[in-house]
């Protein structure tokens, strides 16, 4: 393993560990003392640490990947994807359904983990800028959407390992992956806000409770408030990937060949 | 137009205040100020019904938060009524205190949302994009291109949709959208290649190589120091350790970004300057922040916190606390400032 790959792997591991530790901090650091004030600072501190994680990955990715072609290509793809968010109302689908994940997953699957991460994170940033959705919730949304794209490389690995390229198995795997992230996205996004919702007995976060007890509270909270929403997102992802992935992958393949012209190194990464 | 950095400072001060207090009276005063400021900015931008839509959001959050806390948390001594304990999830006493606690949470969430909404209103997209540090120049370039392309992509999508509808595409099923997505992707990505070529022709051809392990490691160490400071704070270690770690972490990150930024040569078509009013406003906000830090650390403002448990009580108010609620007024004190 060369130095660059080692550095990238180390950065990824650090960011995933730190980001996840921040998000699951209510479960593993119940020592937060002053009930009211600590509960209030939780989401803002989590957002701050996630923002720092985002800066690290984006810095690493931009330094190793972005030449003029890649910048233009990703910018336009991101603008299209941000535009798809506005189609949420136009495309017939239940609440929670969002067509944005499909391009993020396909980008990560076809262009690799870094491009997938940038695609996810930047889509959320661009649409937040357009809709005036800048807020403390944005870093959490950006990093989770980034992880959606980054982890799509696992599908690439499975497809290559079992020689499923251009076979129905490829689309089935991608659809299953979309369904999985449809659920996971909601689970992770809720973590940012959940400790802030209140304290006391019941299904809300309690500092004095054990990690397992808080996890149970979170599960109950999640089932009560988000499950239906996330199921429709997962179903929407599955449907949209199974219907549209094949022709879109053909287009990405065509442009990948053109991107690789003059700059093989970018594509190899 | 007020400088974007002054607005960022204002946002920071607002965040710190809102996250430090649970006193409903302070929150209501701050919210009133935010609504007045927001309304003024919305009127200047000819945006109608800003107050109504934000008020609707605030009331929804208030209602939701009150209901969720009231139904799920059964703490408190003033029992209003009881839901049979056999009912899953919500069975138990519904208390006035848990409803009040939920309402206070709703006020904080609503105020945070409106605070950021005002920032979105006050700053143009161009100003927000400029806030991206120079060290992230390629990313800022990407954001600018995406924002520039966005309207034309939307227009093209509309044109393709109309053409499809003329050809009899009913646009009712998800699969009906494929004939829109495919031409949209192809034409837009073709445009991206044209843009890349013109960028190369104008000298943006070299692969940006800002990465040296030293820079990356500095950023990683900085983030780790901030994280450690926070965790130690949770474990009630002496406050100075946390402060030192925050300073080390923040300083390391800031220094690294400044040094990398200096290596990036950029030119500005329009430079956003600092007017005398900007300097005055940022000085006022800095004084506000320092004073607030002092009174909080010296425990001079005990009324910031409020808990309705175990028995609900009327929140106590201090004049000093009311003065700190006047943050939203700052950008309004100067007539026609914005």
Interface residues (C-beta under 8 A of the other chain):
Chain A: X3 X7 X11 X14 X18 X21 X22 X25 X29 X31 X32 X33 X34 X35 X36 X37 X38 X40 X41 X44 X45 X48 X49 X52 X53 X55 X56 X58 X59 X60 X62 X63 X64 X66 X67 X68 X69 X71 X72 X73 X74 X75 X76 X77 X78 X79 X80 X82 X83 X86 X87 X91 X92 X93 X122 X125 X126 X129 X130 X132 X133 X134 X135 X136 X196 X197 X198 X199 X200 X201 X202 X203 X204 X220 X221 X224 X225 X239 X240 X243 X244 X247 X248 X251 X255 X258 X263 X266
Chain B: X15 X19 X20 X22 X65 X68 X69 X71 X72 X73 X74 X75 X89 X92 X98 X101 X102 X105 X108 X109 X112 X113 X116 X117 X119 X120 X121 X125 X128 X129 X135 X136 X138 X139 X141 X142 X143 X144 X145 X146 X147 X149 X150 X153 X154 X157 X172 X173 X174 X175 X177 X178 X181 X182 X184 X185 X186 X188 X189 X191 X192 X193 X195 X196 X199 X200 X204 X205 X206 X207 X208 X209 X210 X211 X213 X215 X216 X219 X220 X222 X223 X224 X226 X227 X230 X231 X234 X235 X236 X253 X305 X306 X307 X309
